[in-house]
Amino acid sequence: MIGRFAITLTLAVTLIAASVVGASAQATPALNLPPGIAKQAQPMLADMMAHMEQMGMSSEQIQLMMADMQTMADQLPPGIFLQLLRLMSQLDMSTMMTLHQQMHEGTLLQQPPGQILRYVRQLAA
């Protein structure tokens, strides 16, 4: 399970890194989302990217967060994912890094979707 997650994360980071290098500074990174979800997520992704840039996150940190978002999009129901995406622009940099750490070193992604949403809501409060 962990090996499969590591491979997926590595692949996602590689794909996102390639898209970030090829994209302009203003472009919103693309996640691999179903068309209906992608359309709804686009403005929230743009807000999240602007928020991360305003906080002074490095491109590597942004890539890691985008890889995390792809992982969540792959594992969670679309409605939960969209709610999480909406909450992301409310998090400060240290809180985003806490979330990132919980995804990779903790068991956050092994929790039920509602628990994950509750955890991120608590971080945003």
C-alpha positions as CSV (number, residue, x, y, z in Angstrom):
1,M,0.0,0.0,0.0
2,I,2.7,2.5,1.0
3,G,4.8,1.4,-2.0
4,R,1.9,2.0,-4.4
5,F,1.3,5.4,-2.7
6,A,5.0,6.4,-3.1
7,I,5.0,5.4,-6.7
8,T,1.8,7.4,-7.4
9,L,3.1,10.4,-5.5
10,T,6.4,10.3,-7.4
11,L,4.6,10.1,-10.7
12,A,2.3,12.9,-9.7
13,V,5.2,15.1,-8.6
14,T,7.1,14.4,-11.8
15,L,4.0,15.2,-14.0
16,I,3.3,18.4,-12.0
17,A,6.9,19.5,-12.2
18,A,6.9,19.1,-15.9
19,S,3.7,21.1,-16.2
20,V,4.9,23.8,-13.9
21,V,8.2,24.2,-15.8
22,G,6.3,24.4,-19.1
23,A,3.6,26.8,-17.9
24,S,3.7,30.5,-17.5
25,A,3.9,32.0,-14.0
26,Q,0.2,33.0,-14.2
27,A,-1.1,29.6,-15.4
28,T,-3.1,27.5,-13.0
29,P,-1.7,24.1,-12.7
30,A,-3.7,21.3,-14.1
31,L,-4.8,18.4,-12.0
32,N,-6.1,15.2,-13.6
33,L,-9.7,15.6,-12.8
34,P,-13.0,14.6,-14.5
35,P,-14.3,17.4,-16.8
36,G,-17.2,18.4,-14.5
37,I,-15.0,18.5,-11.4
38,A,-12.2,20.3,-13.3
39,K,-14.5,23.1,-14.3
40,Q,-15.7,23.6,-10.8
41,A,-12.1,23.3,-9.3
42,Q,-10.4,25.7,-11.8
43,P,-11.3,29.0,-9.9
44,M,-10.5,27.4,-6.6
45,L,-7.1,26.2,-7.9
46,A,-6.3,29.6,-9.2
47,D,-7.2,31.1,-5.7
48,M,-5.1,28.5,-4.0
49,M,-2.1,29.1,-6.3
50,A,-2.3,32.9,-5.7
51,H,-2.5,32.3,-2.0
52,M,0.6,30.0,-2.0
53,E,2.5,32.5,-4.1
54,Q,1.5,35.4,-1.7
55,M,2.8,33.3,1.3
56,G,6.1,33.0,-0.5
57,M,6.0,29.3,-1.0
58,S,8.8,27.9,-3.1
59,S,8.1,26.2,-6.4
60,E,9.1,22.9,-4.8
61,Q,6.6,23.5,-1.9
62,I,3.9,24.4,-4.4
63,Q,4.6,21.2,-6.4
64,L,4.4,19.1,-3.3
65,M,1.0,20.7,-2.4
66,M,-0.3,20.1,-5.9
67,A,0.8,16.5,-5.8
68,D,-1.1,16.2,-2.5
69,M,-4.1,17.7,-4.1
70,Q,-3.9,15.2,-7.0
71,T,-3.6,12.4,-4.4
72,M,-6.7,13.7,-2.6
73,A,-8.6,14.0,-5.9
74,D,-7.7,10.4,-6.8
75,Q,-8.8,9.0,-3.4
76,L,-11.7,11.1,-2.3
77,P,-15.3,11.6,-3.6
78,P,-15.5,14.7,-5.8
79,G,-17.7,16.6,-3.4
80,I,-15.3,16.1,-0.5
81,F,-12.4,17.0,-2.8
82,L,-14.0,20.3,-3.8
83,Q,-14.7,21.2,-0.2
84,L,-11.1,20.6,0.7
85,L,-9.9,22.6,-2.2
86,R,-12.1,25.5,-1.1
87,L,-10.6,25.3,2.4
88,M,-7.0,25.2,1.2
89,S,-6.9,29.0,0.4
90,Q,-7.8,29.6,4.1
91,L,-4.7,27.8,5.4
92,D,-1.4,29.7,6.2
93,M,1.9,28.2,5.1
94,S,2.7,26.4,8.4
95,T,-0.8,24.9,8.4
96,M,-0.4,23.8,4.8
97,M,2.9,22.1,5.7
98,T,1.2,20.4,8.7
99,L,-1.4,19.1,6.3
100,H,1.3,17.9,3.9
101,Q,3.1,16.2,6.8
102,Q,0.0,14.4,8.0
103,M,-0.6,13.2,4.5
104,H,2.8,11.7,4.2
105,E,3.9,10.8,7.7
106,G,0.6,10.3,9.3
107,T,-2.5,8.3,8.5
108,L,-4.7,11.1,7.2
109,L,-5.3,9.5,3.8
110,Q,-6.3,6.2,5.5
111,Q,-9.2,7.9,7.3
112,P,-12.7,8.1,5.9
113,P,-13.4,11.1,3.7
114,G,-15.5,12.8,6.3
115,Q,-12.7,12.6,8.8
116,I,-10.3,14.1,6.4
117,L,-12.7,16.9,5.7
118,R,-13.2,17.5,9.4
119,Y,-9.5,17.6,10.0
120,V,-8.9,20.2,7.3
121,R,-11.8,22.2,8.6
122,Q,-10.2,22.3,12.0
123,L,-6.9,23.4,10.5
124,A,-8.7,26.2,8.6
125,A,-10.6,27.4,11.8
